[in-house]
Amino acid sequence: MVERAEVVVVGAGLAGLAAARTLQRAGLHVLVCEAGDDIGGRVRTDVVDGFRLDRGFQVLLPAYPAVREMVDVEELRLQHFTRGVVADGQALAPPWRHRNAARDLLAFGAGRPRDVAALLAMSARDVLAPARRLKAGGDSTIAEDLARRGVSARTVDEVMRPFLAGVFLDRPLRTSARAFHLVWRSFLRGGGALPASGMGALPHLLARDLMPGTVRCGVRVTGISGDGVTTDRGEVRAKAVVVAAPEVLLGVPEPDWHAVTTYYYRTSGRPPLRQPTLLTDSGELLVNTAVISAVAPGYAPPGQTLVAASVPERCDTGNELEPHVRTTLAQVYDTSTTDWELVETYAIARALPVMPAGHPLRQPVRLAPGRYVCGDHRDTSSIQGALVSGRRAAAAVLADLHSGTLPGDDGR
């Protein structure tokens, strides 16, 4: 069977959906081929025994500009985490965030005033300076950047490393400092949150405006030819192909990836923590944990509790680390975890593209006339980067279409 479309998008993750929406709004006939059984890519939510389980611990930063531009954030019914970082049992947040923040900072900084001053100065700059200033200049690792700004090794190890290892899945903090400051800016401006019905609500909200039949799930693209794509269901002829999937289909080297394993537990009795707080751990195994049902009650059936815990840089497909995670959680929550039931484990090898120091914040999305690529590996490794890259790829398609440079296009 041969179908026709003006543009084929390969992959219905955030980048692919952003590209498809932009192209369809410009009046093009778009077909999205998704090999999986649902849309979302890495941003999906499963329902297991009444629990909503995101595929790996994920947090949405509602201050991401692309999120606010592309969806009605109110429709996500966001449930917010406590703003700030919990370190040594204290919640640390910028002093303008809530009435107790200044008090907590003073208590925390009693023995490290220079660290607090350095972090406040850095945070104020990131919040107030234009984004282009954060992108400009040279680059270094996060670890080098924090040291240069006067943050002590002690505070890095106890506060910043555990928190940022959860964000970037990079415990040594070798990630680009420029990328860090852009994410830190959004975190400070809007905190972190979860959609009431799970992170999978975001791609479904993006896809809602697409015309019926635009997205075909369960269709695997097996090759790209000069006039379209071949799939396991037949051939689709198109002027342009946008690849928004990790497979190497256009000769673009696949990025290096950070891995993570997230464990979800059902607990009995009283929740180990009632506050919607992300707890970090400075040990060598666990990076963060949260009582997810305290953040978003809809993630658990009524009367039940859901706890998530994540280990970065590991892909524990055999649950070999789970007993050690359970022991660490008992220490973090100061409670017995022997009767906690493991609901599901997500061992994700391709969780987040690596962004080392010097990583370009913007990479080409146009490979040749009619051939384009998008994904957070082309921008920043984030939801923001995925959405922006999809829009950039769509803009490149439209520019080539209007200039008459697409294959088989006579410019009319």
Secondary structure, DSSP 8 states (H G I E B T S, - for coil): -EEE-SEEEE--BHHHHHHHHHHHHTT--EEEEESSSSSBTT--EEEETTEEEESS---B-TT-HHHHHHS-GGGG-EEE--SSEEETTEEE--TTSSTTHHHHHHHHGGG-HHHHHHHHHHHHHHHHS-HHHHHSS---BHHHHHHHTT--HHHIIIIIHHHHHHHHS-TT--BBHHHHHHHHHHHHHH--EEETT-TTHHHHHHHTTS-TTSEEET--EEEEETTEEEETTEEEE-SEEEE-SSS--SS-----EEEEEEEEEEE-SS-S--S---EE--SSS--EEEEHHHH-GGGS-TT-EEEEEEEET---TT-SSHHHHHHHHHHHHTS--TT-EEEEEEEEEEEEE--BTT--SS---EEETTEEE-SGGGS-SSHHHHHHHHHHHHHHHHHHHHHT-STT----
